[in-house]
Structure formats: C-alpha cells, structure tokens
Amino acid sequence: MDRNNQWLGHFVCFAAYAIFGFNIIICKDLTSGGVISPFGLFLLRSVFAGALFWLTSFFLPKEKVDRKDFPKIFAASFLGFFLTQITFLMGIPLITPMDCSIIVTTSPIFTMLIAAVVLKEPITVKKAGGVALSFAGILFLIFNSVASSNGVTETTPLGIILLIGNSLSFSLYLGIFKPLIAKYSPVTFMKWIFLFSTVLALPMGAKEVVAFDYAVQSSSFYWELGYLVFFATFMAYFLIPIGQKRIRPTLVSMYTYVQPIIATVISICIGMDQLNWQKILAASMVVAGVLLVTFSRSAADVPEKGKMLPPEK
C-alpha cells in the first residue's frame, strides 16, 4: 500500500477519535446542567446531522436502497444510534469524563464476544484472560465510586452500567449489521439511519425541543451543540471509513485509546475530574485486558482442519 495513503489513514483515525474525546467533555457539560434532557439533545442531533447527510447526498451519485433493507436499516438505527446515544446521554451526567473514557474502551471486548457467537470465532485463553481482566477493572471502578465534597455523586454504579450498555449496543450494531453497513456508502447509509433515529426520538423529545427556550441560552450552548452535530457526528462518520480503507483494522482499533487520553487530560485541566490511584489502576486493568483481546488470534488465524498453529504465548 502507498505510504502516503497509510499516513492519511493514520491521520484521519487520530482526528476522528480526538473528536470523540472532546465529545465526552461537551456532552457532559450539555447534560449535567439540566439545560436539556438526553431525549431532547438526541433529537436535535438527529435532525441536524441527518439534514447534513441528506444535503450532502444531493451532490453525490444517487444510490438506490433495496426495499427489503429498510426494516434492517430501521433496526440498525434503533440499536446503533438511538439506544447507543440515549444510554450515553443518560449516563454521562452520572459519571466523570475520566471514568466514562475508561468504560468506552471496552467495545473491543464486546465485539469479541459477539464475534464468538455470530462468526464462531474461537475464544482463546488470552482472550478469556483479557475479558476477565477488563471486567475486573470495571468492577474495581464501580466499588470505588465516590461522592464529591458537596455531596453530589461524581460517578455512580448506574452511570457505569448505562455506559456499559452504550458500548454493548454499539458493538451489537457493528456485529449484526456489518454486511449491511458495507453494502452502502457512508452518506447513503447514514442519511437513512438518522432519518429513522429522528422518527424514534420524536415521541419523547419533540415536546421539549418545541418548548425549549432558545433565546436565553448562552453562546457556549450553541457552540457545543454545533460541535456535537457537525464534528462528533457528521465529520467523524466521514473520517473513520477513510481510515478503515487505508490501515489494518488492528491499527484502527488502537486509535480508540486517543479518546480516553484526550478526555482525561481536558477534564483534569478544567476541573471536571481528579486523578487518583484507583482510577489509574482501573484504567490500567481495562486497557491491558482490551490489548490482550485485540492482539489475540482472529478468525483468519484459525487453522484449517488437519493443520496446527503454535500456541499463543
């Protein structure tokens, strides 16, 4: 592969996950103050991001969607976007940005478990050990959740559970609908995904969005909302497929660790979070477990019948 293409792949993956790192801080700020509910914020995101994808589609070659795929796309929208984002937006006020960033790195763990069921990929000793180590880190984080000095809980078990649900639902979306995702261009697929997610969110968020007092909001609210819609939704979903075409999947997955690094550094700098030895230990356990799973054998490494591979070390 051309070296320039590889460098482009690395750059866009870094940029996409850096965007997601900032997104943790912004969503925390938007939802924690009680300014707008998770359903209202999700509806605004779906409407505006969907409009951008539909507008972009008018400038690209027309791509027809098979009628039989629309129920699948609706299901993908519910699992991969509605459920994923609602659990995230409901959980982020109940968890610190640092703890949130630790939880979201568990996606490869859930992906591995789904691949074992759907694709019949073997669970090796190394993979099983990685899963055990990561979940031990999460349990340690739950049992060491503490309250701040003013009595407001910083991280709660419910917040951690909601964020685990966020990672699990998105991993299920990728595992179940991978062939459907690959069938269409990102713009075609996303414009329908966001249209259906808007339909799903309307019954729960429409009343609040209509009654919301936009005039009294500060300029920072609109800057943060704009970042959430344009960068964390529209741009990120453009960049990741570009990277996936230019560098190996293992390298793409490694860029997920840019997200917690950025979220942690920013949250500490602006006083949203504090670093302690419990968080460091929990993060180390989770990351080490994910690395064990990431560098374990994939289905492509499984020996054919009658052939043997050396044991994993």
Secondary structure as the mmCIF struct_conf table of DSSP 4:
data_model
#
loop_
_struct_conf.conf_type_id
_struct_conf.id
_struct_conf.beg_label_comp_id
_struct_conf.beg_label_asym_id
_struct_conf.beg_label_seq_id
_struct_conf.end_label_comp_id
_struct_conf.end_label_asym_id
_struct_conf.end_label_seq_id
HELX_RH_AL_P HELX_RH_AL_P1 ARG A 3 SER A 32
TURN_TY1_P TURN_TY1_P1 GLY A 33 GLY A 33
BEND BEND1 GLY A 34 ILE A 36
HELX_RH_AL_P HELX_RH_AL_P2 PRO A 38 SER A 57
TURN_TY1_P TURN_TY1_P2 PHE A 58 PHE A 59
BEND BEND2 LEU A 60 LEU A 60
HELX_LH_PP_P HELX_LH_PP_P1 LYS A 64 ASP A 66
HELX_RH_3T_P HELX_RH_3T_P1 ARG A 67 ASP A 69
HELX_RH_AL_P HELX_RH_AL_P3 PHE A 70 SER A 77
HELX_RH_PI_P HELX_RH_PI_P1 PHE A 78 PHE A 82
HELX_RH_AL_P HELX_RH_AL_P4 LEU A 83 GLY A 91
HELX_RH_3T_P HELX_RH_3T_P2 ILE A 92 LEU A 94
BEND BEND3 ILE A 95 ILE A 95
HELX_RH_AL_P HELX_RH_AL_P5 PRO A 97 VAL A 104
TURN_TY1_P TURN_TY1_P3 THR A 105 THR A 106
HELX_RH_AL_P HELX_RH_AL_P6 SER A 107 VAL A 118
BEND BEND4 LEU A 119 LEU A 119
HELX_RH_AL_P HELX_RH_AL_P7 VAL A 125 PHE A 143
TURN_TY1_P TURN_TY1_P4 ASN A 144 ASN A 144
STRN STRN1 ALA A 147 ALA A 147
TURN_TY1_P TURN_TY1_P5 SER A 149 ASN A 150
BEND BEND5 GLY A 151 GLY A 151
STRN STRN2 THR A 153 THR A 153
BEND BEND6 GLU A 154 THR A 155
HELX_RH_AL_P HELX_RH_AL_P8 PRO A 157 ILE A 176
BEND BEND7 PHE A 177 PHE A 177
HELX_RH_AL_P HELX_RH_AL_P9 LYS A 178 LYS A 183
BEND BEND8 TYR A 184 TYR A 184
HELX_RH_AL_P HELX_RH_AL_P10 PRO A 186 ALA A 211
TURN_TY1_P TURN_TY1_P6 ALA A 215 VAL A 216
BEND BEND9 GLN A 217 GLN A 217
HELX_RH_AL_P HELX_RH_AL_P11 SER A 219 GLY A 226
HELX_RH_PI_P HELX_RH_PI_P2 TYR A 227 MET A 235
HELX_RH_AL_P HELX_RH_AL_P12 ALA A 236 GLN A 244
TURN_TY1_P TURN_TY1_P7 LYS A 245 ARG A 246
BEND BEND10 ILE A 247 ILE A 247
HELX_RH_AL_P HELX_RH_AL_P13 PRO A 249 MET A 254
HELX_RH_3T_P HELX_RH_3T_P3 TYR A 255 TYR A 257
HELX_RH_AL_P HELX_RH_AL_P14 VAL A 258 CYS A 269
TURN_TY1_P TURN_TY1_P8 ILE A 270 GLY A 271
BEND BEND11 MET A 272 MET A 272
HELX_RH_AL_P HELX_RH_AL_P15 TRP A 277 THR A 294
TURN_TY1_P TURN_TY1_P9 PHE A 295 PHE A 295
BEND BEND12 SER A 296 SER A 296
HELX_RH_3T_P HELX_RH_3T_P4 ALA A 299 ASP A 301
BEND BEND13 VAL A 302 VAL A 302
HELX_LH_PP_P HELX_LH_PP_P2 PRO A 303 GLU A 304
TURN_TY1_P TURN_TY1_P10 LYS A 305 GLY A 306
HELX_LH_PP_P HELX_LH_PP_P3 PRO A 310 GLU A 312
#
